[in-house]
Amino acid sequence: MAHPFALRKPAAAATIDGVVVRCSLLSVLLLAAGKAPPAMNSVEPERVLMVVSSATEIRLADGTAMPVGYWASEVEVPLTRLRAAGYVVDVVTPGGRTPSPDPVSLPKDPEKATAARASLSKLAGILTPGSLEALDSAAVDRYAAVVIPGGYAPMVDLAASSALRDVLMRMMMHGKVVAAICHGPAAFLSTKRPPAPWPFAGYRMAAFTNAEEEAWLKERKLSWRVMGK
């Protein structure tokens, strides 16, 4: 199946090791846009793997902790759109732990925030996700795509996950769709194993820019950033 979106090599000869282009949900939503997937006419619908971080805090450069989690809309929108398009979407987290939304990704109004949490909890797989570490090669091969939502949380438990590395390497090896949103590309760092070349070197990606990082965090500083220096 030719998906309408995938990470692609840039046309220019220059190699891009970092991440460029603004953060956007478009990368994932294009998977569910356009014509219905051929699998809808088949006995078995195509499957998408959503890997969600279960981290709840990140250590800043000064050693203090900042509450984090998955970005609510970056889970809810792709998940509902993909399922509406006919895909079966399975949710997994490190250790199969129930993930939490980043508090800042919820409405500021307490009542609306409570309603948003309730809505997220009703999404199949969010309260009872599968375990990322339990996926073997046969399980990974069932998926047509892998989607990694953002929020700062992926920088904590996905960026160095050997289990996620195995998933991504296998998906790349078979030419499957690999999509990440906002801070989600931090998870691609899990595949770095020097001196071997980084498998994502030379790809254009969408990620939170350094300028956006500074505007968002203000006086707070991360110990590292998705875009690097």
C-alpha positions as CSV (number, residue, x, y, z in Angstrom):
1,M,0.0,0.0,0.0
2,A,1.4,3.4,-0.9
3,H,0.8,5.7,2.1
4,P,0.3,9.4,1.5
5,F,2.9,10.2,4.1
6,A,6.2,8.8,5.2
7,L,9.6,10.1,6.2
8,R,11.4,10.9,2.9
9,K,14.9,11.6,1.8
10,P,15.4,15.2,0.8
11,A,15.7,15.9,-2.9
12,A,18.8,18.0,-2.3
13,A,22.2,16.3,-2.0
14,A,22.9,17.7,1.4
15,T,22.5,15.3,4.3
16,I,20.3,16.6,7.2
17,D,21.0,15.0,10.5
18,G,18.8,17.2,12.5
19,V,15.1,17.8,12.4
20,V,13.5,20.6,10.3
21,V,10.0,22.0,9.5
22,R,7.5,23.1,12.1
23,C,5.6,20.8,14.4
24,S,2.4,19.7,12.9
25,L,-0.3,17.0,13.1
26,L,-0.5,17.0,9.3
27,S,2.2,14.2,9.1
28,V,-0.1,11.7,10.8
29,L,-3.4,13.0,9.7
30,L,-2.5,12.5,6.1
31,L,-2.4,8.8,6.8
32,A,-6.1,9.0,7.4
33,A,-6.9,11.4,4.6
34,G,-7.8,10.8,0.9
35,K,-9.0,7.5,-0.3
36,A,-10.0,4.8,2.1
37,P,-7.2,2.2,2.7
38,P,-7.5,-0.9,0.5
39,A,-7.7,-3.0,3.6
40,M,-11.3,-1.8,4.2
41,N,-12.3,-4.1,1.4
42,S,-10.3,-7.0,2.8
43,V,-11.1,-9.5,5.6
44,E,-8.3,-8.1,7.8
45,P,-8.0,-4.3,8.2
46,E,-4.5,-2.8,8.2
47,R,-3.0,-2.1,11.6
48,V,-1.1,1.0,13.0
49,L,1.1,0.9,16.1
50,M,0.9,4.0,18.3
51,V,3.8,4.2,20.8
52,V,2.9,6.5,23.6
53,S,5.4,7.6,26.4
54,S,4.4,6.9,29.9
55,A,6.8,9.3,31.5
56,T,5.4,11.8,34.0
57,E,8.3,14.2,34.6
58,I,11.4,15.4,33.0
59,R,14.6,16.7,34.7
60,L,15.5,20.2,33.5
61,A,19.1,21.6,33.2
62,D,19.0,22.9,36.7
63,G,18.0,19.5,38.2
64,T,14.4,20.4,38.9
65,A,11.5,18.3,37.7
66,M,8.8,19.5,35.3
67,P,5.6,17.5,35.0
68,V,5.1,16.0,31.5
69,G,3.1,13.4,29.7
70,Y,1.8,12.8,26.2
71,W,0.3,15.8,24.4
72,A,-3.5,15.2,24.5
73,S,-4.4,16.3,21.0
74,E,-1.5,14.5,19.5
75,V,-2.9,11.2,20.8
76,E,-6.6,11.8,20.5
77,V,-6.8,13.3,17.0
78,P,-4.6,10.8,15.1
79,L,-6.1,7.9,17.1
80,T,-9.7,8.8,16.3
81,R,-9.0,9.8,12.7
82,L,-7.0,6.6,11.9
83,R,-9.7,4.4,13.4
84,A,-12.4,6.3,11.6
85,A,-10.5,5.7,8.3
86,G,-10.7,1.9,8.9
87,Y,-7.3,1.2,10.5
88,V,-6.9,-0.9,13.7
89,V,-4.7,1.1,16.0
90,D,-2.9,-0.6,18.9
91,V,-1.5,1.5,21.7
92,V,1.7,0.4,23.5
93,T,3.8,2.1,26.2
94,P,7.1,1.3,27.9
95,G,6.3,-1.5,30.4
96,G,2.6,-1.3,29.4
97,R,2.1,1.5,32.0
98,T,-0.9,3.7,31.7
99,P,0.2,7.0,30.2
100,S,-0.9,10.4,31.4
101,P,-1.6,13.5,29.4
102,D,0.7,16.5,29.9
103,P,-1.2,18.8,32.2
104,V,-0.4,21.8,30.0
105,S,-2.0,20.1,27.0
106,L,-5.4,20.1,28.8
107,P,-7.8,23.1,29.0
108,K,-7.0,25.6,31.7
109,D,-10.5,25.5,33.0
110,P,-10.6,22.8,35.7
111,E,-14.0,21.4,34.6
112,K,-13.0,21.3,31.0
113,A,-9.7,19.7,31.9
114,T,-11.6,17.0,33.9
115,A,-13.9,16.4,30.9
116,A,-10.9,16.2,28.6
117,R,-9.2,13.6,30.8
118,A,-12.5,11.6,30.8
119,S,-12.6,11.7,27.0
120,L,-9.0,10.5,26.7
121,S,-9.7,7.7,29.1
122,K,-12.4,6.4,26.8
123,L,-10.0,5.9,23.9
124,A,-9.5,2.2,23.5
125,G,-6.0,1.2,24.6
126,I,-5.2,4.4,26.6
127,L,-6.0,3.0,30.1
128,T,-4.8,-0.5,29.2
129,P,-2.0,-0.2,26.7
130,G,0.1,-3.1,25.5
131,S,3.8,-3.4,26.5
132,L,6.3,-2.0,24.0
133,E,8.9,-4.6,25.2
134,A,6.5,-7.5,24.5
135,L,6.6,-6.8,20.8
136,D,8.6,-9.4,18.8
137,S,9.5,-9.3,15.1
138,A,6.3,-11.2,14.1
139,A,4.2,-8.7,16.1
140,V,5.9,-5.7,14.5
141,D,5.5,-7.1,11.0
142,R,1.7,-6.9,11.4
143,Y,1.8,-3.1,11.3
144,A,1.7,-0.9,8.3
145,A,2.8,2.1,10.2
146,V,4.1,3.3,13.6
147,V,3.0,6.7,15.1
148,I,4.7,8.4,18.0
149,P,2.9,11.4,19.6
150,G,4.7,14.2,21.2
151,G,4.8,16.1,24.4
152,Y,8.1,16.3,26.3
153,A,7.6,12.8,27.7
154,P,9.2,10.9,24.7
155,M,12.5,12.6,25.6
156,V,12.4,10.7,28.9
157,D,11.6,7.1,28.2
158,L,11.5,6.6,24.4
159,A,14.8,8.4,23.3
160,A,16.9,5.6,24.8
161,S,14.5,2.6,24.5
162,S,16.1,-0.5,23.1
163,A,12.6,-2.0,22.5
164,L,11.6,1.0,20.4
165,R,14.8,0.8,18.5
166,D,14.0,-2.7,17.5
167,V,10.5,-1.7,16.3
168,L,11.8,1.3,14.3
169,M,14.7,-0.6,12.7
170,R,12.3,-3.3,11.6
171,M,9.8,-0.8,10.2
172,M,12.5,1.0,8.3
173,M,13.9,-2.2,7.0
174,H,10.6,-3.1,5.4
175,G,9.8,0.3,4.2
176,K,6.9,0.9,6.5
177,V,5.5,4.3,7.4
178,V,7.2,5.9,10.4
179,A,5.6,9.1,11.7
180,A,6.3,11.3,14.8
181,I,4.7,14.5,16.0
182,C,6.3,17.5,17.7
183,H,8.8,16.2,20.3
184,G,8.0,12.6,19.1
185,P,11.1,12.5,16.8
186,A,13.2,12.4,20.0
187,A,12.3,8.7,20.0
188,F,14.3,8.3,16.8
189,L,17.4,8.8,18.9
190,S,16.8,5.3,20.2
191,T,18.2,3.9,17.0
192,K,21.6,5.6,17.4
193,R,24.3,3.1,18.0
194,P,27.8,4.6,17.1
195,P,29.9,3.9,15.2
196,A,27.1,2.6,13.0
197,P,25.4,5.3,10.9
198,W,22.1,6.7,12.3
199,P,19.4,5.2,10.2
200,F,17.4,8.5,10.1
201,A,20.4,10.6,8.9
202,G,19.4,12.4,5.7
203,Y,15.7,12.5,6.4
204,R,13.5,15.6,6.8
205,M,11.4,15.5,9.9
206,A,8.9,17.7,11.7
207,A,9.8,18.7,15.3
208,F,9.5,21.5,17.8
209,T,12.0,24.1,16.9
210,N,14.5,25.7,19.2
211,A,12.9,29.1,18.9
212,E,9.5,27.5,20.0
213,E,11.3,25.8,22.8
214,E,12.7,29.0,24.2
215,A,9.4,30.8,23.8
216,W,7.5,28.0,25.5
217,L,9.9,27.3,28.4
218,K,11.0,30.9,28.9
219,E,13.5,30.9,31.8
220,R,13.5,27.1,32.1
221,K,16.0,25.1,30.2
222,L,16.1,21.5,29.1
223,S,19.2,19.4,29.6
224,W,19.0,18.7,25.8
225,R,16.7,19.6,22.9
226,V,15.3,17.7,20.0
227,M,16.8,20.1,17.5
228,G,20.2,19.9,19.2
229,K,22.2,23.0,20.1
